Amino acid sequence: MTDKYYYFDTQGNDDAAYYRALNFAANLVKESNELNKIIFLVASKDATGWLERLFDSQTVKKMFTGATFSGINVKIETIRTYKNSYSNPSDIIICCGLNSEEIFKVQDYRQVDSIVAIPWIKENTESWIKTAKAKKINEDLTVDNSDNTATYPAPTEIVKKAFAELTKLINTSTGINHPSDNAVAKTYVKTLHKYESELDSDIVCSYLISELGWKTKHAADIRKLIDTLNNGKFFQGGEKTGLQNYYKRWKNN
């Protein structure tokens, strides 16, 4: 798991955090030979109040097409306009008040090297922080490398075995999109939901991404299956009988 995920322990209108984030990102650019762009990622074109107070409205307008500060390229993108590319990692993303789902969306993009999250509501960013094992940035722009990093606990050994086995069976580049991969994934989730005392989608997704190397968008498909069953609903597909045989194998091996 990369150590290039960071966050500020703040929420609400913390203009100073945006200033510190820009300086932190600029330092990353200066320390690297590969990084060359800072992206302020916002929810929509109207969600730029923090940046207008940091710069001014005219400068912010220019930043939508790209601007240069002290020789560093800085651009504003929205969740809708920022797309995956085939370029090498070169962008530092400053996530402006985005929630976990929005940050997860861009985490897999090839051009993304580092992510700095500035929460609007802490709880809405907590899932990403814990899953990505993001490091806290202190006020002096140093990184908190203590063992106090917020993370999800590990799943049970049986859950680990089941998803490690699933990872070997499917095409991880496409996740569970292929019908046969989708069917086995549904079978495994059904089995764990039936026989494990608890199947937490946050814990499972964190394990898939951080330990088994799943892309966040593919782990999200597993999350949907788990959440569906946890909410008392059902999904079509996967085996209906013999689930105990899978569970016994994981338990005894």
Helices and strands as residue ranges (DSSP letters): E 5-7, H 15-30, E 37-42, H 49-54, H 57-63, E 67-69, E 72-78, E 91-96, H 100-107, E 112-118, H 122-132, E 135-136, H 157-169, H 179-195, H 201-210, H 216-230, H 243-252
